[in-house]
Amino acid sequence: MDKNDNKNGQGGHHEMGMRGVTRPMAEKEVRQHNKEMHGDGKEKEDKGDMKMSGEMRQKMLEMHHMQTLWVYWMIILLGAWVLLSPLTFDYSVGTVEPSGGREVWLSLEQRIQFMKWSDIISGALLLFFGWRGLTPNRPVSLWICCFVGIWLTMAPLLFWSPTAVAYLNDTMVGALIIALTILIPGMPNMIMYMKMGPDTPPGWSYNPSSWPQRWIMMVLGFFGWVVSRYLAAFQLGYINTVWDPFFGESSMQVLNSSMSHAMPVSDAGLGAIAYTFEFLMGWMGAPSRWRTMPWMVAVFGILVIPLGFVHIFLVISQPILVGAWCSFCLLAAIIMLPMIPLEVDEVVAMVQFMKKKMKQGEGFWKLFWKGGTIESDAKDEAPELMAFPQKPGPVYSASIWGISFPWTLVVSVLLGAALVAAPAFFGVGIQETAADVFHLCGSLIVVFAAVSMGEPMRICRYANILLGLALAVAPWFVSGNTTGLGITGVVLGLAVAALSLPLGPVTQRYAGWNAYIK
């Protein structure tokens, strides 16, 4: 096996084995097939469309299924566990009410019954469709099990699970089911239609779907999940207080505010679900998923980019709408912030692939759901992820390719943070309108400066020109402003506006997207 065959532990430019097939026997079959197709075993330049017979694909599918048979038995066992959980734990013992005297759409008795029957029905479905999944070539059954897993992660939130054990049981089993259906064995039946091709998009200097690029997203997603579950545990009533090292009881004020209660479910619980999916989806697919799984990249992008912005803006609005800060809410937003520029490049690569293939006459829906192949001579120089213990520096550097840190944007982040703290420094209360202006504009400056460090999103820095000018003018016309605070707004606001003009260095190539980096 040559150097490229081992890169990133996923197979080289010509390998099909790691594009949806993750077990050793299936990979061996693919490599043997490639060797036979190339005659003497030496790989020729692949243009991305080497044909494989249906019989060969079926044989590979069956061998792969045999290697992953334990997965489907685990689904059956977990189905039995979920089915028996209401009898094992008795959801009517140790019940709690949501925090802050919050009224929910179900009575306590209904919450108990809904959780009980949700588990019974979900367990029965896992038993039935898990049993069907023991037979190869039944992707629908596996997808149904996957959606049951998704339901299990959501049901405790929708039904305001009356006991902590029911919440813990369903969310953990749900995550395991998702992993067992589409992560560990790979996408159901993907081997029947997957196509060989490059890992790195044409015209790119790196692969935005490589394991080092995804590793940092998974770490951030995990920590976001931990923080959000802690806050959700308070809102659901499983713990009585939330520790806050900076703002004291303000956190509980925020979590029990009318802003939070306006949602029919726990907003922290929704964040925990989003981080669960983000963490799991980081594992999905091979390093070529920008072309083999466009639908997955699109869903992942929606979870991280627009929903991430919504999450951050809701946290930013807390001092304005509630008049209080929440340390762990801020931490969850800080964790989400770098995920946005880290994910944009993968979405850009996927969209470029889709547009190019559609221009060549391929249909949108087939490409979107099944992916395809494309010609590319680009090489990804990212080190193997397994080298992280020995070479943490190079692996970490590869994980943030596409991110650069112009001094202008770094200083803008610091100035934005200073603007958020300025009202307290000058003794202006959090309820004053001038404080609201500084809190909102300063936070947004931090957000847009940080997001603009992602080179594909560098144009976002221009939003800080408007925010800086607004800070220089608006505080003078609202209540609560002091001379010192107003002068601070003028000086720092104009500085932020000036710092937002330079482009800064662009260290990577993004094919046609470089034209939009201005």
Secondary structure, 3 states (H helix, E strand, C coil): CCHHHHHHHCCCCCCCCCCCCCCHHHHHHHHHHHHHHCCCCCCCCCCCCCCCCHHHHHHHHHHHHHHCHHHHHHHHHHHHHHHHHHHHHCCCCCCCCCHHHCCCCCCHHHHHHHHHHHHHHHHHHHHHHHHHCCCCCCHHHHHHHHHHHHHHHHHHHHCCCCCHHHHHHHHHHHHHHHHHHHHCCCCCCHHHCCCCCCCCCCCECCCCCCHHHHHHHHHHHHHHHHHHHHHHHHHHCCCCCCCCCCCCCHHHHHHCCHHHHCCCCCHHHHHHHHHHHHHHHCCCCCCCHHHHCHHHHHHHHHHHCHHHHHHHHHHHCHHHHCCCCCHHHHHHHHHHHHHHHHHHHHHHHHHHHHHHHHHCCCCHHHHHHHCCCCCCCCCCCCCCHHHCCCCHHHHHHHHCCCECCCHHHHHHHHHHHHHHHHHHHCCCCCCCHHHHHHHHHHHHHHHHHHHHCEHHHHHHHHHHHHHHHHHHHHHHHCCCCCHHHHHHHHHHHHHHHHHCCCCCCCCCCEHHHHHHCC
